[in-house]
Amino acid sequence: MKTGDELFDEAKKQIEEIQAPGELEPRLRRALESVPVRKKKRPPFLLTAAAAIFLLGIVTFQYDALAYYGKKLLGFDELSSGTLNELNEKGYGQVIEKDAVLSDGTKLTINGAMADENQFVLYYTMSNDNGLRSDADLSPARITGLFTNSTAESGTSQVNDHGTELKGILSFEPVSPFSNDLTLHFSEQMKNGSIKESALTFPYYPNKALQTSLKKPIRKTLRVDKGHITFRSIKASPTMTIIEGKLDVENFDRADFALGGIELKADGKNVLLTGGGSSTSLFGTSFDIRYDALPETVETLTLVMKTFTGYEPLNRKIPLSEADKPQTLAGEKELSLKNLAKTSRGIELTVATDEDVMLEGVSLTDHQGRSVPLETTVNMHKNGKGMKERTLIFNTTAKAESLFIEGMHYLKTYDERIEIDVK
């Protein structure tokens, strides 16, 4: 195994060996002079310095000047939209065209990539003149390289009408700027049903990665009903914007994708939310929220926690005789009792609530005043009125009188704001 010093020397050597095309300087000069916001022409020594910084992989000027290195990756327009398509149209992709033949004769081609500090996007094609298998697609695990072990995060693909070609796009965690060669690790399903682990190594040019446009600490905390959320940082690159932070919220998982109620506004306009998630370790729960790329120029950035998981204590006893009357739980949240039946499983009560509502501490009170706790919930679905229906099962055959609800978790409106310094 190589020591840390040996790995560092290897990385240093790779950087020193990076060569720019002979006509880089005149092309950079033309690109820089064509950027409309730069009125003054740079002195020659500044242009030379910019080229030197570029060779080290630390780009300080606008990424429009990097179009020289890229080419448009053809055939992927229908798979992506918005920012990735715009960058591809401008030629910011890295053309790779590395092939491998899979066990069933299908040719796998890594067509190209697009990379920045937030993600590594891989463009690939699978083709077979005899027709692709019905379950044909790439099952990626990770990409490895020097200081790189990036897991796959998302992907999309599409097969042509003849079933002979599949185009796909995969997103991975960002890769190291020291990796000149990357290896895609993926799985193949064999005819006998077994799984074969395969790999394909391809060249990568870290000096073609797009630069990060904004990287700032936030360090602001907002309180919610059952804890608090700390927003740590924002990192905006040409392909996406990521907000990272920590959660200490007792009932965070009681609402579906509570992070979806956190908006990012650039100059007062919403930046498109594209995803997010959380992970828990010994050190607590971390989260990230992903948005589209920021506009080229931004004067103000604001985080708005429009909604987030909330909790409302209820301690409500609802007579089953009022089954035909919708019950207001809290605010505008309602509960409807739909059906009460005695079955072999016990007493079954079907209820409907707003989709984001989760009931807590539910029990049934029988005619003798005894409390029977909820046994299980089944048949959860969305009805035609946009309400969430489910059947509550109680292990009793006694006559039921009322339903008791201790409290509810729901998406609560907070409307809290954090201003992010963009200067």
SEVO-686306 format. One record per residue (C-alpha): x, y, z; chain; residue in one letter. Coordinates in Angstrom, 1 decimal, always signed. Layout:
BEGIN
X Y Z A a;
...
This chain:
BEGIN
+0.0 +0.0 +0.0 A m;
+1.3 +3.5 -0.9 A k;
+2.0 +5.9 +1.9 A t;
+0.4 +9.3 +2.1 A g;
+3.7 +11.0 +1.0 A d;
+3.9 +8.7 -2.1 A e;
+0.3 +9.5 -3.0 A l;
+1.0 +13.2 -2.6 A f;
+4.1 +12.9 -4.8 A d;
+2.1 +11.0 -7.5 A e;
-0.6 +13.7 -7.5 A a;
+2.0 +16.5 -7.7 A k;
+3.7 +14.7 -10.6 A k;
+0.3 +14.4 -12.5 A q;
-0.3 +18.1 -12.1 A i;
+3.2 +19.0 -13.3 A e;
+2.7 +16.8 -16.4 A e;
-0.6 +18.5 -17.5 A i;
+0.0 +20.1 -20.8 A q;
-2.1 +22.8 -22.4 A a;
-2.7 +22.9 -26.2 A p;
-0.2 +25.2 -28.0 A g;
-2.9 +27.6 -29.1 A e;
-4.4 +27.9 -25.6 A l;
-3.2 +31.5 -25.0 A e;
-4.6 +33.1 -28.1 A p;
-7.9 +31.2 -27.6 A r;
-8.1 +32.3 -24.0 A l;
-7.3 +35.9 -25.0 A r;
-10.2 +35.9 -27.5 A r;
-12.5 +34.3 -25.0 A a;
-11.7 +36.7 -22.3 A l;
-12.0 +39.7 -24.6 A e;
-15.4 +38.5 -25.8 A s;
-17.0 +38.4 -22.3 A v;
-19.2 +41.5 -22.3 A p;
-18.9 +42.4 -18.6 A v;
-15.1 +42.9 -18.9 A r;
-14.6 +46.3 -20.5 A k;
-10.8 +46.6 -19.9 A k;
-8.3 +44.5 -21.8 A k;
-6.0 +42.5 -19.5 A r;
-2.3 +43.3 -19.6 A p;
-0.2 +40.5 -21.0 A p;
+1.3 +39.4 -17.7 A f;
-2.2 +38.9 -16.3 A l;
-3.2 +36.7 -19.1 A l;
-0.1 +34.6 -18.6 A t;
-0.9 +34.3 -14.9 A a;
-4.4 +33.2 -15.7 A a;
-3.1 +30.5 -17.9 A a;
-0.7 +29.3 -15.2 A a;
-3.5 +29.2 -12.7 A i;
-5.7 +27.3 -15.2 A f;
-2.9 +24.6 -15.5 A l;
-3.1 +24.1 -11.7 A l;
-6.8 +23.4 -12.0 A g;
-7.8 +26.6 -10.0 A i;
-9.9 +28.7 -12.4 A v;
-10.6 +32.2 -11.3 A t;
-12.3 +33.7 -14.4 A f;
-15.7 +33.1 -15.7 A q;
-16.3 +29.6 -17.0 A y;
-17.5 +30.9 -20.4 A d;
-13.8 +31.1 -21.3 A a;
-13.5 +27.3 -21.0 A l;
-15.7 +26.5 -24.1 A a;
-12.5 +25.9 -26.1 A y;
-12.0 +22.5 -24.3 A y;
-15.5 +21.2 -24.6 A g;
-17.7 +19.6 -27.3 A k;
-21.4 +19.0 -27.3 A k;
-22.4 +15.5 -26.3 A l;
-24.8 +14.4 -29.0 A l;
-28.0 +12.4 -28.5 A g;
-28.8 +13.3 -24.9 A f;
-31.1 +16.2 -25.3 A d;
-34.3 +14.2 -24.5 A e;
-32.8 +12.8 -21.3 A l;
-32.0 +16.1 -19.5 A s;
-33.4 +19.6 -19.4 A s;
-32.6 +23.0 -18.0 A g;
-29.1 +23.6 -16.7 A t;
-27.4 +20.4 -18.0 A l;
-28.7 +20.9 -21.5 A n;
-27.7 +24.5 -21.5 A e;
-24.1 +23.6 -20.4 A l;
-24.0 +20.8 -23.0 A n;
-25.2 +23.2 -25.7 A e;
-22.4 +25.6 -24.9 A k;
-19.9 +22.7 -25.2 A g;
-18.8 +22.3 -21.6 A y;
-18.9 +18.5 -21.7 A g;
-15.7 +16.3 -21.8 A q;
-15.8 +13.9 -24.7 A v;
-14.5 +10.5 -23.7 A i;
-15.8 +7.8 -26.1 A e;
-14.4 +4.8 -24.3 A k;
-15.9 +1.4 -25.2 A d;
-16.2 -2.1 -23.6 A a;
-18.1 -5.2 -24.7 A v;
-20.3 -6.8 -22.1 A l;
-20.9 -10.5 -21.6 A s;
-23.9 -10.7 -23.9 A d;
-22.2 -8.8 -26.8 A g;
-23.7 -5.4 -25.9 A t;
-21.3 -2.5 -26.4 A k;
-21.1 +0.0 -23.6 A l;
-19.7 +3.4 -24.5 A t;
-18.8 +6.1 -22.0 A i;
-19.5 +9.1 -24.3 A n;
-18.5 +11.9 -22.0 A g;
-18.7 +13.6 -18.7 A a;
-19.5 +16.9 -17.1 A m;
-17.9 +17.7 -13.7 A a;
-17.8 +20.3 -11.0 A d;
-17.4 +20.5 -7.3 A e;
-21.0 +19.4 -6.6 A n;
-21.3 +16.3 -8.9 A q;
-19.8 +14.2 -11.6 A f;
-22.2 +13.5 -14.5 A v;
-21.6 +10.6 -16.8 A l;
-23.1 +10.2 -20.3 A y;
-23.2 +6.6 -21.7 A y;
-24.7 +4.5 -24.5 A t;
-25.5 +0.8 -24.6 A m;
-26.0 -0.7 -28.1 A s;
-26.7 -4.2 -29.6 A n;
-27.7 -4.7 -33.2 A d;
-29.5 -7.9 -32.2 A n;
-31.6 -6.0 -29.7 A g;
-31.0 -5.1 -26.1 A l;
-32.3 -7.4 -23.3 A r;
-35.6 -6.2 -21.8 A s;
-33.8 -5.5 -18.5 A d;
-30.8 -3.9 -20.1 A a;
-29.3 -0.9 -18.3 A d;
-26.3 +0.0 -16.4 A l;
-26.2 -0.9 -12.7 A s;
-23.5 +1.5 -11.4 A p;
-22.0 +1.2 -8.0 A a;
-19.3 +3.8 -7.9 A r;
-16.4 +5.6 -9.6 A i;
-12.9 +5.2 -8.3 A t;
-9.6 +6.9 -9.0 A g;
-6.8 +8.7 -7.1 A l;
-8.4 +10.1 -3.9 A f;
-11.8 +9.2 -5.4 A t;
-14.5 +6.8 -4.3 A n;
-17.8 +8.4 -5.6 A s;
-21.1 +6.6 -5.3 A t;
-23.9 +6.8 -7.8 A a;
-26.7 +9.2 -6.7 A e;
-29.3 +9.3 -9.5 A s;
-29.8 +8.5 -13.2 A g;
-32.1 +8.3 -16.2 A t;
-32.1 +6.4 -19.4 A s;
-34.2 +5.9 -22.6 A q;
-34.3 +3.1 -25.2 A v;
-34.9 +3.8 -28.9 A n;
-37.9 +2.5 -30.8 A d;
-36.0 -0.5 -32.3 A h;
-34.8 -1.6 -28.9 A g;
-31.2 -1.6 -30.1 A t;
-29.8 +1.4 -28.3 A e;
-30.0 +2.9 -24.8 A l;
-28.8 +6.4 -23.9 A k;
-28.3 +7.2 -20.2 A g;
-27.1 +9.9 -17.8 A i;
-25.7 +9.1 -14.3 A l;
-24.9 +11.5 -11.5 A s;
-22.2 +10.6 -9.0 A f;
-20.6 +12.3 -6.0 A e;
-17.9 +14.7 -7.1 A p;
-14.5 +13.2 -8.0 A v;
-11.0 +14.3 -6.9 A s;
-9.2 +17.0 -9.0 A p;
-6.1 +14.7 -8.8 A f;
-7.7 +11.9 -10.8 A s;
-6.5 +11.6 -14.4 A n;
-8.0 +8.1 -14.8 A d;
-11.3 +7.0 -13.4 A l;
-12.9 +3.6 -13.2 A t;
-16.6 +2.9 -13.4 A l;
-17.7 -0.1 -11.4 A h;
-21.0 -1.7 -12.4 A f;
-22.9 -5.0 -12.3 A s;
-23.9 -7.3 -15.2 A e;
-26.7 -9.8 -14.9 A q;
-25.8 -13.0 -16.6 A m;
-28.2 -15.4 -18.4 A k;
-28.1 -17.8 -15.5 A n;
-29.3 -15.1 -13.2 A g;
-25.9 -14.6 -11.5 A s;
-24.3 -11.2 -11.1 A i;
-20.9 -10.3 -12.5 A k;
-19.0 -7.3 -11.2 A e;
-17.3 -5.4 -14.1 A s;
-15.3 -2.2 -14.5 A a;
-14.3 +0.2 -17.2 A l;
-11.4 +2.7 -16.9 A t;
-11.5 +5.9 -18.8 A f;
-9.5 +9.2 -19.0 A p;
-10.6 +12.2 -17.1 A y;
-9.3 +15.8 -17.4 A y;
-9.7 +17.6 -14.1 A p;
-8.6 +20.9 -15.6 A n;
-11.8 +20.8 -17.7 A k;
-14.0 +20.8 -14.6 A a;
-16.3 +23.8 -14.2 A l;
-15.5 +26.2 -11.4 A q;
-17.6 +26.8 -8.3 A t;
-19.3 +30.2 -8.5 A s;
-20.2 +30.6 -4.8 A l;
-19.0 +28.8 -1.6 A k;
-20.1 +30.4 +1.7 A k;
-20.7 +29.4 +5.3 A p;
-24.2 +30.1 +6.6 A i;
-24.1 +29.0 +10.2 A r;
-27.7 +29.9 +11.1 A k;
-30.1 +27.9 +13.2 A t;
-33.9 +27.8 +13.1 A l;
-36.1 +26.3 +15.8 A r;
-39.1 +24.1 +15.1 A v;
-41.6 +22.4 +17.3 A d;
-39.5 +19.3 +18.1 A k;
-35.9 +20.6 +17.8 A g;
-33.8 +22.8 +15.6 A h;
-32.2 +22.9 +12.1 A i;
-28.7 +24.3 +11.5 A t;
-27.8 +25.5 +8.0 A f;
-24.1 +25.2 +7.6 A r;
-23.1 +26.1 +4.1 A s;
-24.0 +26.8 +0.5 A i;
-22.0 +25.6 -2.5 A k;
-23.1 +26.8 -6.0 A a;
-21.6 +25.3 -9.1 A s;
-22.6 +25.5 -12.8 A p;
-24.6 +22.3 -12.5 A t;
-26.4 +22.7 -9.2 A m;
-26.6 +24.4 -5.8 A t;
-26.3 +22.5 -2.5 A i;
-27.3 +23.6 +1.0 A i;
-25.8 +21.5 +3.8 A e;
-26.6 +21.3 +7.5 A g;
-27.5 +19.3 +10.6 A k;
-30.8 +18.3 +12.0 A l;
-31.7 +17.8 +15.7 A d;
-35.5 +17.3 +15.2 A v;
-37.3 +14.6 +17.1 A e;
-40.1 +14.0 +14.6 A n;
-38.2 +14.9 +11.4 A f;
-39.2 +11.6 +9.7 A d;
-42.9 +11.9 +10.5 A r;
-43.6 +13.9 +7.4 A a;
-42.7 +13.0 +3.8 A d;
-39.7 +15.0 +2.6 A f;
-39.9 +17.8 +5.1 A a;
-36.9 +19.4 +3.5 A l;
-39.1 +20.1 +0.4 A g;
-40.6 +23.0 +2.2 A g;
-37.3 +24.9 +2.3 A i;
-37.0 +27.4 -0.6 A e;
-34.0 +29.1 -2.0 A l;
-34.7 +32.5 -3.6 A k;
-32.2 +34.3 -5.9 A a;
-33.1 +38.0 -6.2 A d;
-36.6 +37.1 -4.9 A g;
-37.3 +34.3 -7.4 A k;
-37.4 +30.6 -6.4 A n;
-34.5 +28.5 -7.5 A v;
-35.9 +25.1 -8.7 A l;
-35.7 +22.4 -6.0 A l;
-34.3 +19.2 -7.4 A t;
-33.9 +16.9 -4.4 A g;
-32.3 +16.3 -1.1 A g;
-31.9 +13.8 +1.7 A g;
-30.5 +13.1 +5.1 A s;
-28.2 +10.5 +6.8 A s;
-27.7 +9.6 +10.4 A t;
-24.5 +8.6 +12.1 A s;
-22.9 +8.6 +15.6 A l;
-22.4 +12.3 +15.1 A f;
-26.0 +13.1 +14.5 A g;
-28.2 +13.7 +11.4 A t;
-26.8 +15.6 +8.4 A s;
-28.8 +16.8 +5.4 A f;
-28.4 +18.3 +2.0 A d;
-30.9 +20.1 -0.2 A i;
-30.3 +20.4 -3.9 A r;
-31.4 +23.2 -6.2 A y;
-30.8 +24.2 -9.8 A d;
-27.8 +26.3 -10.7 A a;
-27.9 +30.0 -9.6 A l;
-28.4 +32.7 -12.2 A p;
-25.1 +34.1 -13.6 A e;
-25.5 +37.2 -11.5 A t;
-27.1 +37.3 -8.1 A v;
-27.6 +40.3 -5.8 A e;
-29.5 +38.6 -3.0 A t;
-29.9 +35.0 -1.8 A l;
-32.5 +34.0 +0.8 A t;
-33.4 +30.7 +2.4 A l;
-37.1 +30.5 +3.3 A v;
-38.3 +27.7 +5.6 A m;
-41.9 +27.9 +4.3 A k;
-43.0 +24.6 +5.9 A t;
-41.3 +21.9 +8.0 A f;
-42.4 +19.1 +10.3 A t;
-44.5 +20.3 +13.2 A g;
-46.3 +18.8 +16.1 A y;
-49.7 +19.7 +17.6 A e;
-50.9 +18.2 +20.9 A p;
-54.6 +17.4 +20.6 A l;
-55.8 +15.2 +23.4 A n;
-59.1 +14.9 +21.5 A r;
-61.9 +12.4 +22.1 A k;
-64.2 +12.2 +19.1 A i;
-67.5 +10.4 +19.5 A p;
-68.0 +7.8 +16.8 A l;
-71.6 +8.9 +16.6 A s;
-70.3 +12.0 +14.8 A e;
-68.8 +10.0 +11.9 A a;
-70.7 +12.0 +9.3 A d;
-69.2 +15.3 +10.5 A k;
-65.6 +16.3 +9.5 A p;
-63.6 +17.1 +12.6 A q;
-61.1 +20.1 +12.6 A t;
-57.9 +18.9 +14.3 A l;
-55.8 +22.1 +14.3 A a;
-55.6 +25.0 +11.9 A g;
-57.0 +23.8 +8.6 A e;
-56.3 +20.1 +9.2 A k;
-59.3 +17.9 +9.2 A e;
-60.2 +14.3 +10.1 A l;
-63.1 +12.3 +8.7 A s;
-64.4 +9.0 +10.1 A l;
-65.4 +6.9 +7.1 A k;
-66.4 +3.5 +8.2 A n;
-66.6 +1.4 +11.4 A l;
-66.8 -2.4 +11.2 A a;
-66.3 -5.5 +13.4 A k;
-64.2 -8.2 +11.7 A t;
-62.2 -11.2 +12.5 A s;
-59.2 -8.9 +13.2 A r;
-61.2 -6.8 +15.7 A g;
-62.7 -3.3 +15.3 A i;
-61.7 -1.6 +12.1 A e;
-62.1 +2.1 +11.7 A l;
-61.3 +3.9 +8.4 A t;
-60.3 +7.5 +8.7 A v;
-59.2 +10.2 +6.3 A a;
-56.9 +13.2 +7.0 A t;
-54.9 +15.8 +5.0 A d;
-52.0 +14.0 +3.2 A e;
-49.3 +15.3 +5.4 A d;
-50.9 +14.4 +8.7 A v;
-49.7 +11.5 +10.9 A m;
-51.7 +10.8 +14.0 A l;
-50.0 +9.9 +17.4 A e;
-51.3 +8.2 +20.5 A g;
-54.4 +6.8 +18.9 A v;
-56.8 +4.6 +20.9 A s;
-60.4 +3.4 +21.0 A l;
-62.6 +3.9 +24.0 A t;
-65.3 +1.2 +24.4 A d;
-68.7 +1.5 +26.0 A h;
-67.3 +0.5 +29.4 A q;
-64.7 +3.3 +29.3 A g;
-61.7 +1.0 +28.6 A r;
-59.0 +2.3 +26.3 A s;
-57.8 +0.0 +23.5 A v;
-54.5 +1.0 +21.9 A p;
-54.1 +1.0 +18.1 A l;
-52.9 -2.4 +16.9 A e;
-51.8 -1.6 +13.3 A t;
-52.7 +0.5 +10.3 A t;
-53.5 -1.0 +6.9 A v;
-54.7 +0.0 +3.4 A n;
-53.2 +3.5 +3.3 A m;
-54.0 +5.3 +0.1 A h;
-55.0 +8.6 -1.4 A k;
-58.6 +9.1 -2.1 A n;
-60.3 +11.1 -4.9 A g;
-60.4 +14.2 -2.7 A k;
-56.7 +14.4 -2.1 A g;
-57.0 +13.1 +1.4 A m;
-55.0 +10.2 +2.9 A k;
-57.2 +7.3 +3.9 A e;
-56.1 +4.4 +6.2 A r;
-57.8 +1.7 +8.2 A t;
-57.0 +1.5 +11.9 A l;
-57.3 -1.9 +13.6 A i;
-58.0 -2.3 +17.3 A f;
-57.8 -5.7 +19.0 A n;
-61.2 -5.7 +20.7 A t;
-64.7 -6.9 +20.0 A t;
-66.4 -4.6 +22.5 A a;
-68.7 -1.9 +21.3 A k;
-66.7 +1.3 +20.5 A a;
-67.8 +4.7 +21.7 A e;
-65.1 +7.2 +20.7 A s;
-61.7 +7.7 +19.1 A l;
-58.9 +9.3 +21.2 A f;
-56.0 +11.2 +19.5 A i;
-53.1 +12.4 +21.6 A e;
-51.5 +14.6 +18.9 A g;
-50.5 +14.9 +15.2 A m;
-47.4 +15.5 +13.2 A h;
-47.8 +17.5 +10.1 A y;
-46.2 +20.0 +7.7 A l;
-46.4 +23.2 +9.6 A k;
-46.1 +26.7 +8.2 A t;
-43.1 +28.5 +9.7 A y;
-42.1 +31.1 +7.1 A d;
-38.7 +31.7 +8.6 A e;
-36.0 +33.5 +6.6 A r;
-32.2 +33.5 +6.4 A i;
-30.3 +36.0 +4.3 A e;
-27.1 +34.6 +2.7 A i;
-24.2 +37.0 +2.1 A d;
-23.2 +36.8 -1.6 A v;
-20.5 +39.4 -1.5 A k;
